Amino acid sequence: MATRTEVHDVTRLRWARERIEGAASPRQMLDEVVGAVVRNATWRGAECLNLLAPEAPMSPTVRSLLSAEVGQRAAEGHIGPEQRWFAGTRHIDEIESLCVELLKEVFHADYADHRLVASMIGNLTVYSALTKPGDTVMSLTQPMGGHSSNRPDGPAGVRGLRIEDVPMDEKELTVDLERFAEAARRLQPKLVALGASMTLFPFPVREIAEIVRPWGGRVFFDGAHQLGLIAGGQFQDPLAEGASVMTGSAGKTFSGPQSGVIVWNDPALTEPLTTAIFPTLAATHQVNRVAALAAAAAEFLAFGEEYMAQIVRNAQTLGAALQARGITMLAAHKGFTRTHQVIADVRVQGGGLAVARLLESANIIVNKNLLPTDTPSGWDRPGGLRIGTTEATRWGMKEPEMEDIAGLIADVVLGRRAPEAVRKDVIALRSAFPTLQYCYPLAAGAESAL
Ligand SMILES: *Cc1c(COP(=O)(O)O)cnc(C)c1O
């Protein structure tokens, strides 16, 4: 077999190569780049129903800060005039300390760090700081919603950890505590990573923390998806329930710039966690992104509770409406979800990949998703779909629109109407909601900061 030297789709790369070779000048190459960005903004930004669970639209202020002047500045190290390598960071110290204190405020945490350019790196921070190679950790398998960052193929694997499965109840979609207690007492994990990308219900954090305490085990809550729900008081509060540390993605339900957040309460963890961040995993940490993250946290204090409550109500309504229209939904017997997502089982309609592609041709964007009954190796052709309500909610859509969306999805998935016909309705629905909600108008001065 030929060695695969290029991981990306070669047809797509060839398309780009032809554009570059066909360009008369570097200026035309630049125009090609901008053209692709504009095409995406028109299609995904204005004509699609974006129902990807990891996405959220940023507020005008958060988005504008991403191109601020400060994004060109270097500011390695810890906050303060003596702990940085570079001079000139007086106002950067202000931005970063506002971010740290706002994160503490919004997550009711004693400590927070702002320097994670991805939540994935937050997870590597936790594994570097709190484990040694050869230690045992327990985490969820991918078909039960687990994420690669806590599995052998991600940061936990890179750290050389022995990774065991958290036993789950496949029907209730939550931890099987009896089997967990038995396995944990036998394996004595240093950390139990409770993190899920398919996440419908809270975790028994308190019970698990209690079970692993006798041998000094800790709970690490990877709240990548639920971070906004937690900040908005619409999910469990992992730190208050006994988790030692929580990471999360700032760009998922939290609706900030794509990057990571980490919070903890135990002062003994400050030294190991922050030295894992700097100088180990972060150097230039994108201060424009830090400013945007701080602004997102401030807006969360004002709007987070209402925004997140509507997201959950929308997801519950969407789940019920899809089920009523003949699509099999997970956890129908327990109200479908307590988060921003619902999971459809579309095995009889051709599986997640085929159905997601069909929906895409109707401008409805969702992702294929493993089901609890799938095998991890079947990740590229799984049986399910994951559908999220964050973006639709931020455009102002509520329960009636969830019924409409369920109708459009069902029309496509059940083959009742051609995707091209549904697409017209999708564009009309999207354009009826032109204004982002749950945020302030563009802050005065934000534009002059650019
Ligand atoms: C998305 C996700 C991550 C990674 O987050 P990034 O911000 O994309 O790096 C980690 N853990 C879980 C459970 C996730 O869903």
The ligand as an ORCA input file, in Angstrom:
! r2SCAN-3c Opt
* xyz 0 1
  C     -14.658     20.319     22.084
  C     -14.131     19.507     23.215
  C     -12.805     19.654     23.655
  C     -11.790     20.472     22.910
  O     -12.058     21.807     22.963
  P     -11.307     22.850     22.002
  O     -11.652     24.171     22.592
  O     -11.887     22.628     20.653
  O      -9.854     22.577     22.066
  C     -12.415     18.973     24.802
  N     -13.272     18.181     25.469
  C     -14.541     17.984     25.063
  C     -15.430     17.092     25.861
  C     -15.010     18.643     23.920
  O     -16.260     18.438     23.494
*
